[in-house]
């Protein structure tokens, strides 16, 4: 199983705010820890975000993350609406 980390304070603050607003997000993150490439409609990103992944946490909430296979870590780099891709 993977562990979830945040890449910076902004990502951590936004993710925590979403968790407070919607209790189901915590359960979805637990599912992501099991298989970060298949759960929650996870998909690899392209272009300038190539090498990163995105998944759906509900409503219009997305998370961009990278996967560290050696350390079994999911590193959340951004959380928010589709605007996080810009």
Phi, psi and omega per residue, in radians:
X1 nan 2.520 -3.136
X2 -1.539 2.839 3.005
X3 -1.998 2.616 -3.124
X4 -1.805 2.284 3.067
X5 -2.227 2.850 3.030
X6 -1.950 2.567 -3.076
X7 -1.380 -0.439 -3.090
X8 -2.760 3.003 -3.099
X9 -1.124 -0.655 -3.126
X10 -1.105 -0.794 3.119
X11 -1.103 -0.723 3.132
X12 -1.112 -0.765 -3.134
X13 -1.115 -0.800 -3.124
X14 -1.143 -0.743 3.136
X15 -1.102 -0.784 3.115
X16 -1.089 -0.664 3.091
X17 -1.100 -0.734 3.102
X18 -1.137 -0.671 3.118
X19 -1.109 -0.687 3.108
X20 -1.161 -0.661 -3.120
X21 -1.270 -0.628 -3.065
X22 -2.335 1.915 -3.094
X23 -1.133 -0.450 -3.131
X24 -1.193 -0.346 -3.131
X25 -1.139 -0.635 3.116
X26 -1.055 -0.739 3.102
X27 -1.145 -0.649 3.120
X28 -1.159 -0.669 3.096
X29 -1.138 -0.598 3.072
X30 -1.112 -0.689 3.085
X31 -1.136 -0.676 3.140
X32 -1.095 -0.611 3.127
X33 -1.066 -0.500 -3.108
X34 -1.295 -0.789 -3.121
X35 -2.606 1.561 -3.049
X36 -1.209 -0.110 3.135
X37 -1.796 -0.170 -3.071
X38 -2.210 -0.434 -3.094
X39 -1.370 2.690 2.984
X40 1.002 0.671 3.135
X41 0.977 0.693 3.131
X42 -1.127 2.485 3.122
X43 -2.680 2.595 3.108
X44 -1.277 2.613 3.121
X45 -1.732 2.865 -3.068
X46 -2.218 3.133 3.106
X47 1.171 -2.366 -3.092
X48 -1.197 -0.253 3.119
X49 -1.791 0.251 3.141
X50 -0.990 2.399 -3.099
X51 1.687 -0.200 3.108
X52 -1.847 2.884 -3.118
X53 -2.156 2.786 3.073
X54 -2.370 2.607 3.036
X55 -2.537 2.878 -3.077
X56 -1.740 2.202 3.101
X57 -1.818 0.001 3.117
X58 2.183 2.696 3.130
X59 0.908 -2.041 3.118
X60 -2.037 0.453 -3.060
X61 -1.708 2.179 3.125
X62 -2.128 2.776 3.051
X63 -2.277 2.342 3.004
X64 -1.839 2.294 -3.081
X65 -2.581 2.835 2.997
X66 -2.044 2.803 -3.083
X67 -2.088 2.177 3.058
X68 -1.810 1.731 -3.079
X69 -1.123 -0.704 -3.077
X70 -1.102 -0.709 -3.108
X71 -1.731 0.027 -3.127
X72 0.938 0.934 -3.128
X73 -2.146 2.501 2.964
X74 -1.887 2.116 -3.093
X75 -1.900 1.865 -3.139
X76 -1.316 2.134 -3.107
X77 -1.796 -0.421 3.112
X78 -2.808 2.641 3.076
X79 -2.458 2.427 3.123
X80 2.760 -2.804 3.117
X81 -1.388 -3.035 3.137
X82 -1.038 -0.255 3.105
X83 -1.121 -0.300 -3.129
X84 -1.169 -0.297 3.136
X85 -1.349 -0.273 -3.088
X86 -1.467 nan nan
